[in-house]
Amino acid sequence: MSAFQNSAHFEQVFKDNWELMYQSAYCKIGNQSVVEDMLQEIFIDIWQRRESLEIKSGIKGYLLTAVKYQVMKYFDELTKTRSGSANTFPESFYEEDVFGFEELYKEIEIAVEMLPPRAQLVFRMSRLEGYSVDEIADKLNISPQTVHNQLTKSLKIMRGELKHLAPVLAVYFVA
């Protein structure tokens, strides 16, 4: 089954995630137009592969990983342009970039595991899989207000557990 049910779902995923993706890339690159081009490339690629694309983890993790690789690709191309050869950045630069995103995702997963089971499910569906409140309510056969209540409690817990990552996760945990 495709990761995107239809164009409206794809558009919602874009709206829900572009700002976090933008901030993640911008803090590394610092150039608005380059970052906007990167995000456009990512979403064009996803749209072109939408029929066969299967995202097994969570959509946010997938998108942040895509940003990570685009940032690395950008620096590789920049290096080639300036020096005529690849990989003039120290290997530790790439390790820090890769581990930064992987560690971020691991810390989020650890914090999610601290939530009660039902709250975990609602949180994952909302923040990691991109479902709307109404879609979650329908799928779990609960009221939209219950979904809102679960998300509010979960976000409060998550903010507390991940407060040391506040600048990076500010958009991720907005109610």
Secondary structure, 3 states (H helix, E strand, C coil): CCCCCCHHHHHHHHHHHHHHHHHHHHHHHCCHHHHHHHHHHHHHHHHHCCCCCCCCCCHHHHHHHHHHHHHHHHHHHHHHHHHCCCCCCCHHHHHHHHHHHHHHHHHHHHHHHCCCHHHHHHHHHHHHCCCCHHHHHHHHCCCHHHHHHHHHHHHHHHHHHCHHHHHHHCCCCCC
